[in-house]
């Protein structure tokens, strides 16, 4: 499954749109979307990968991110095989409207209970 997520580039990076796959991956609704910021999406290694490729994303207009894990709003992990990020420009072609992300082959991971005896 492929999900598409779009973040505004205002003072805080918040969701402005996503497809049904993105809603399913984050276990959220369109109404609750603006409560999810980009820093809440990725786990630590995903955040590091995005930070290391962020300048490339802003200069070249796109970046490919390695396989990783996202966090749903319900606290579950969503693993993905690869992610792509790109800039979406305004009609004037000089202003960046938002950042878009696509997560390829994602799936929600079930939490496992650990029982100590």
C-alpha positions in Angstrom: 0.0 0.0 0.0 1.2 3.5 -0.7 0.3 6.6 1.4 0.7 10.2 0.5 1.1 12.9 3.2 1.4 16.7 2.6 2.8 19.1 5.2 2.5 22.9 5.1 5.6 24.9 5.4 4.3 27.4 7.9 5.9 28.1 11.3 5.2 24.5 12.3 5.1 21.6 9.8 1.6 20.2 10.1 -0.5 18.0 7.8 -2.7 19.7 5.3 -3.8 16.6 3.3 -3.3 12.9 2.9 -4.9 10.1 1.0 -6.8 7.2 2.6 -3.6 5.2 2.8 -2.0 8.0 4.9 -5.0 8.2 7.1 -4.9 4.4 7.6 -1.2 4.4 8.3 -1.5 7.1 10.9 -4.8 5.7 12.3 -6.3 9.2 12.2 -9.1 11.2 10.5 -9.1 14.3 8.3 -10.4 16.3 11.2 -7.5 15.3 13.5 -4.8 15.8 10.8 -3.6 19.3 11.8 -2.8 18.0 15.3 0.0 15.8 13.9 3.3 17.5 13.3 6.2 16.1 11.2 8.4 15.6 14.3 5.7 13.1 15.7 5.7 11.1 12.5 9.1 9.4 12.4 10.9 7.4 15.0 14.5 8.5 15.9 16.3 6.8 13.0 13.7 8.1 10.5 14.0 11.7 11.9 17.8 11.4 11.5 17.5 10.2 7.9 15.1 13.1 7.1 17.4 15.6 8.8 20.4 14.4 6.9 18.6 14.6 3.5 16.6 17.8 4.3 19.1 20.2 2.6 19.1 17.9 -0.5 15.3 17.9 -0.5 15.2 21.7 -0.4 18.0 22.1 -3.1 17.1 19.3 -5.5 13.4 19.3 -4.8 13.2 15.6 -3.8 14.9 13.0 -1.6 14.6 9.2 -1.2 14.6 7.9 2.4 15.5 4.4 3.4 13.1 1.8 5.0 12.0 2.8 8.5 9.3 3.2 11.0 6.5 5.8 11.5 4.3 6.2 14.5 0.6 6.1 14.3 -1.6 8.4 16.5 -2.6 5.2 18.4 1.1 4.6 19.3 1.6 1.7 16.9 4.5 1.4 14.6 4.0 1.5 10.8 7.0 0.1 8.9 7.7 1.1 5.3 10.1 -0.2 2.6 11.0 3.2 1.3 9.8 6.8 1.4 10.1 9.6 -1.0 9.8 13.3 -0.2 9.4 16.2 -2.6 8.6 19.9 -2.7 5.2 21.0 -4.0 5.4 24.5 -5.5 2.9 27.3 -5.9 1.7 28.2 -9.4 4.3 31.0 -9.5 7.0 28.2 -9.4 9.1 30.1 -6.9 7.3 29.6 -3.7 7.2 26.2 -2.0 3.6 25.4 -1.0 4.3 22.2 1.0 6.4 19.1 1.4 4.9 15.8 0.2 5.8 12.3 1.4 5.0 8.9 -0.1 5.5 5.8 2.0 5.8 2.6 -0.1 4.7 -0.8 1.1 3.8 0.3 4.6 2.1 -1.9 7.2 1.0 -1.5 10.8 2.9 -3.6 13.3 0.9 -5.2 16.0 2.1 -4.5 19.5 3.4 -7.6 21.3 2.9 -8.1 25.0 5.8 -9.1 27.1 5.0 -11.2 30.1 7.6 -11.6 32.8 7.4 -14.7 34.9 
